[in-house]
């Protein structure tokens, strides 16, 4: 995979913004690398790519990549991306968010972007916790797990990003992990290519915060946990709930053709203008 | 709305709210006709986010709201201020706080318009008092936002917002349109936040070959986050400097019969209409009264007030709030003239008689 390394490097602001702020062992770099490989494979023009991010550890991702990059406010990345996409429909707009970012403070924008089916690719760095602020519970923290605001264990139920995105109307929904990199590269590529609102839920490790609170060991241990607990959706067919109770499913869950917002808007403009002309 | 289109606004995002609904409804019809973009967002936070995103994409962008929505927009006003993204917000003021008086006029958001978002930040706030002036000031607001790369707030009240008057619109070619200055350097030399003579750096739109970083974090001249004290100081001070350098251009006001006035009424928005009537009535009785109408509320036009304060015996400040601009008047006045506040917060219009009684 030597070409991959070269491929990634030409998209990084290595001279300007490295070293990056992510902790050693953090999975964010793997997820970002996967996105860059997908961009490389598709062959997108850097000038026509925008990366929009929110606030939190994942939010810093936009700083490190050599595109049109917009680091927005907490939870609102999708709203900025919506305006930008409408202004520049020809651009590829990728939105990087964390789990708290996308689903707690930004939950409303997430479901409405999916409902509108606007052509954005939402990549959620899902590490089950608010890392940057010190380890509070997030909407994806599993029940019973420990966090700085749940020392005795989290009593709240977690969101299933895949089900949420599907129910809200996204035209492409997938889940991958930081461990299964080849699969993740493919999921990213399909998500970016998809015309419509695409969601990739990426399970990624946070060893120094989530890992430490829950005694999950090193980054290697946490990656091994991903390896052992991820189950490709296709391989889960026919299995009972009991069979998969410790597992989470990965792969593509939704890939549908639906009317895309910007295209629908263009159609509306044509219709209105034709009517104007009589 | 016609003013916005004439000024080149091609993007409008908003969330329904009384009494600002008509603005969005008209845009939803007019923008597609001319190839512009309209979107109804899921809330006001989203509306303001979309407005900033579209402006970064190169479209002149605008939103409209009222009290509760204006509160929700505050965080993104700060983002537009630090990222220096041109945009215009219309706030048709209602009585407050909270849901307050949605269908009645108020001027309660004057201070919020200045200081609603956190941190030190530049802002321009304009307040029209007639339909024609709303047209003109919308163009001015768009022009200021493009020229100074700053969010501009058009602070209206329910009276002016819902007023119907005959307006003769100027010929399109007679309207001055200002567009943001784009960089003329090649992309690899472009420093998006570098200081210059005006304090306003050229702005590259996304998708036009200048790949750079925009953030709400305090940033260096390249747009990247910084925590170095000298870089922070320079960037925050420049945000103020660019507005200070433009004060003469930005601070708009109108004098009515102040030359020989012993008493001057200081007013803005719909109350200015009442005050003009009061001036006429009093002049008929031989009272030497004049009027200073503030068109720009922020940055507060001290230069308009100072010569008045030096001469007059008394200043009357009628407002449809508990006293907001009057605080600025008191500050500039610094104990020289007598200052009388006239307040009204019951949702009813102020009458000329109330102002006359303050004499």
Contacts between the chains, C-beta under 8 A, distances in Angstrom:
chain1	res1	chain2	res2	distance
A	16	B	222	7.0
A	16	B	224	6.5
A	17	B	224	6.1
A	46	B	211	6.1
A	47	B	207	6.8
A	47	B	208	7.7
A	47	B	209	5.1
A	47	B	211	6.3
A	48	B	207	6.2
A	50	B	206	5.5
A	50	B	207	7.4
A	52	B	53	7.6
A	62	B	213	7.0
A	63	B	213	6.1
A	63	B	215	7.3
A	63	B	224	6.5
A	63	B	225	6.7
A	66	B	211	5.9
A	67	B	211	5.7
A	68	B	206	4.0
A	68	B	207	6.4
A	68	B	211	5.5
A	68	B	212	7.3
A	69	B	211	7.6
A	69	B	212	7.4
A	69	B	213	4.7
A	69	B	214	7.1
A	70	B	53	7.4
A	70	B	56	6.5
A	70	B	206	7.5
A	70	B	213	7.9
A	70	B	214	4.9
A	70	B	215	7.8
A	71	B	213	6.9
A	71	B	214	6.8
A	71	B	215	3.8
A	71	B	216	6.7
A	71	B	217	6.8
A	71	B	225	7.9
A	72	B	49	6.9
A	72	B	79	7.0
A	72	B	216	6.7
A	73	B	49	7.3
A	73	B	75	5.8
A	73	B	76	6.6
A	73	B	79	5.7
A	73	B	216	5.9
A	76	B	45	6.2
A	76	B	46	7.1
A	76	B	49	4.6
A	76	B	76	7.3
A	78	B	49	7.9
A	79	B	41	6.8
A	79	B	45	6.9
A	79	B	46	4.1
A	79	B	47	7.8
A	79	B	48	7.8
A	79	B	49	2.9
A	79	B	50	5.2
A	79	B	53	7.0
A	80	B	49	4.8
A	80	B	50	7.1
A	80	B	52	5.8
A	80	B	53	3.8
A	80	B	56	7.6
A	81	B	53	6.1
A	82	B	39	7.0
A	82	B	41	7.5
A	82	B	46	7.5
A	82	B	49	7.5
A	82	B	50	5.0
A	82	B	53	6.4
A	83	B	11	6.9
A	83	B	13	6.5
A	83	B	39	7.9
A	83	B	49	6.7
A	83	B	50	3.4
A	83	B	51	6.1
A	83	B	52	6.5
A	83	B	53	2.8
A	83	B	54	3.7
A	83	B	55	7.5
A	83	B	56	7.7
A	83	B	57	6.9
A	83	B	61	7.1
A	84	B	53	3.8
A	84	B	54	6.5
A	84	B	56	5.9
A	84	B	57	4.6
A	84	B	206	6.3
A	85	B	53	7.7
A	85	B	57	8.0
A	86	B	11	6.9
A	86	B	37	4.6
A	86	B	39	6.3
A	86	B	50	7.4
A	86	B	53	8.0
A	86	B	54	6.0
A	86	B	57	7.6
A	87	B	11	6.2
A	87	B	37	6.8
A	87	B	53	7.1
A	87	B	54	4.2
A	87	B	55	7.8
A	87	B	56	7.7
A	87	B	57	2.8
A	87	B	58	5.9
A	87	B	59	4.5
A	87	B	61	8.0
A	88	B	57	4.4
A	88	B	58	7.2
A	88	B	206	6.4
A	88	B	207	4.6
A	90	B	207	7.2
A	91	B	57	7.8
A	91	B	206	7.0
A	91	B	207	5.0
A	108	B	42	5.5
A	108	B	43	6.5
A	108	B	46	7.5
A	109	B	42	6.5
A	109	B	46	5.7
A	109	B	49	7.9
A	112	B	41	7.7
A	112	B	42	4.1
A	112	B	46	7.4
A	265	B	32	7.8
A	265	B	37	6.9
A	268	B	32	5.6
A	269	B	32	4.8
A	269	B	35	5.9
A	272	B	32	4.4
A	272	B	33	5.5
A	273	B	32	7.6
A	273	B	33	6.5
A	273	B	35	7.7
A	276	B	33	5.8
